[in-house]
Amino acid sequence: MKKIMAIVMSLAVGFAATAQEEREGGFSAGLEFGIEDVGSDERLPYLMPALAYEQSFFDGALDVYAELNYTFGLAGDFPQSMYVNFALGYNLELGSASTLSFIAEKEFDEILISPRYEDGNNITGIFTPAIQFSQALDFGNIFARVGAPIIYIQYDRAAGTEVGLDFTIGWESNFGLELEAKFLNLIVPGEAAGFLGFEAFVGYGVGPAGIGVEVIVPREARAEGVIVTPELAYAFGRWIFYANTEFAGLGTGAVSVSPALGFRFRF
């Protein structure tokens, strides 16, 4: 499952024990409690139940992944939103150590349930075709992926379709270390095309415990700020417990801190 999981799974599902989950597949359910921008007057506590399904078929040739999250805001106007993701991956074995994967991911990044806005679409729709090459070596697995995210629905009704081109490289060591870097580019529309920034992930797992850090650096880092999200996770049988904190706006002088706690259970 790693070929497709690398593109659709987020840090928040628990970095520790990913190998165990990939072997088992099936359904999982979880619940997360967090507070957005905890230090401001507009801080928003929320509760997010989640349901996911992942499985391999035909001796690992076909990977399937689906995810549904629903976020309940617990203050203010009690905003509610939903996240939906579905992905398929076909894995072509090139010998005993190389794999070429073809991936198609359909994602509704956010569906605003409440409040709804009359001048917007209340939804973001993204479709991402991708191709990935993986190579098993004595010191671990390395992979390279090229994806073309197509944002065909945006909040702004007047906005046109945007097409990006992402390049990802990664290494999964034999001793628990995981490294990944993604370079984001926009190719359509032409007037705004160019390098958008990069994302990086560093993780390390020992037994049932894991720690990871995700970093997002936009092109206009001084204006938009850097996002850093450290996370701790621990697996206990079919349970995964995790805690993370997002530090957004680093470098702008207006940093927001959003902590979260959650768990996930594999059926």
Order of alpha helices (4+ residues) and beta strands (2+ residues): alpha-alpha-beta-beta-beta-beta-beta-beta-beta-beta-beta-beta-beta-beta-beta-alpha-beta-beta-beta
